[in-house]
């Protein structure tokens, strides 16, 4: 899928594939990287089920999840997926804590959001805990705006949105 690969100033984003499975399973098992994601930390079987879903998303929508690499090393994932709660196509991102603080999540998420809109997805949402300041800064920094909120397991969740006009695509 090299035609769908993206490059930024510091990163390479490649659509996730089964060849990434070991790296992504390790990322999803890391509490620092995945504890705040919907569903939390994943075991290998859960990560494999999500990989199957992520590969299918690319086939269905022409958009999906990317493996984020810096100098060839996996630092995280970003991209869009279908929300299991029916809220729509959602941007998500997760990077290892050791890769944080340098703007990599923002750089990668911005590229993934542009690709999602370019693929024809007019509306993309993202969900973040109200207390997750780092994620809120990334989402606001790439132009997403809070449009709703809801409670999930005692946590106030913010719904961010990016809507692209047909002229933007």
N, C-alpha and C positions, 0 to 999 in steps of 0.2 A: 504494500500500500504506500509506496514511496510518493505517489502523486498526492497523497493526503498528509504527508509529513509537513511539519511547520518548523521554521527556524526563527529564532529571535536573536537579539544581540548576544545572549549567553547560552541559550538553550536549544535543544532539539526535541521536538514533540512528535512522536510516532504513534499512530493508532495502536492501541493495545492488541496484542496477539498472543497466541499460546506460547510463543518463544519467550515471552516476558513473564510467564507464570511464576517461576521461582522468585524473581525479584518482587513482583507485585504481592505474592502471598506473604513475603517477609514484611513488606511495607504495611499491609493490612493487619498483620499480627502485632505491630508496634503500637503500644498504648499512647505514646506521645504523638503519633501521627494520625491514629484512627479512633481514639476514644470518643471524640465528639461527633463523629459521623453517625448518621442514621443507622442504627443496628450495631454500632460500636465495633470493637476489635473483632476480626474474623479469624476462624481457623482455616486450614488448607481447603477443606471441602466447601466451605462457604465462599472462599475466594475463587475456587474453580467454578462454582455455580454463577458467580457474578461475572467471571470472564466470559462464560458462554453467553450471558445476557448482553455484555458489552460488545462482543463480536457481532451478535445479532442486531444490535442497535445501529452499528455502522451499515449493515446491509439494508436495514429498513429505512433509515433516515439520512444516510450520507453524512452523518455526524455521530460522534461518540466520544469515548474516553481515549486520552493520550497518555503514554508513558513519557514522563519528563526526564530528560537526561542533561547533565552538565558535564562536559568533557567525557562523555561516554558512560557516566555513572548515573544510575537511577536515583533521582532525588525526590520523586513523587509522581502523582497522577493528577490530571485535570481533564475536563471535558464535560459533555452533557450525557444525561441518561433520562429515561422515563421514570418519573417519581412513582413509587409504589402506591402512593395515596391518591393518585389521579390529578394532582395539581398541575401536571404538564411536564415539559422538558426542562430539566434543571441542570444548571452549571454546578459542578462540584470540584473541589481541589483538596489535595492533601499532600504535604511534604514532610519529610523527616525533620524532627526538631533541630538536628545539627545543620540542616540546610536553611533554616529560618533566619529572618532578620536582614536579608540582603535583597529583598524585593523579588525573589524568584517566583513565589506564588502569584504575585500580581502580574508579573511579566507573562507567565504561562497561562493564567486564567484569561487575561486580556486577549491573547492569541487564540485560545480555544473559543471564546465568546465570538470573536470576529468570524472564525471559521463556521461556527454554528449558524450565525446569521447569513453568511455567504452561501451556506448549503440550502437555504430556504426556510430556516426556522425563524419566523417573524418574532415570536415571543419566547424568551428564555427567562426562567426564574432561578432563584437560589434561596436556600434556607440557611439561616444561621441563628444560633442562640443569641439572645440579647446580650449575654455576658461574654460572648466570644468577640472581644474587641479586635483581635488580629484579623479574623475573617470579615468582620464588618468593614474594616479599613480596606481590605482587598476589594471587596464588592463595591463599596462606594468609590474607590479609586479607579475602577474600570468603568464607571458610569452607571452602575445599577442603583436603583432607588427603592426604598422601602415602600411597599404598597399594602401590606397586610401584616397581621400577626395572629398567632394562635398558641395555645398551651399544649405542650407535649411532655407527659410524665413529670409535671411540675416545673417545667422550664418554659420560659417565654421565648417563642420562636418568631423571628422576623422573616417575612417573605420579601425578597428583593426581586426586581423585574428589570429586564431590558427589552424594549420593543424597537424593532428596526422597521423603518418605513420601506416601502418597495423601492424608493429611490436610493436607499442605503445599501441595498443588496446587489 
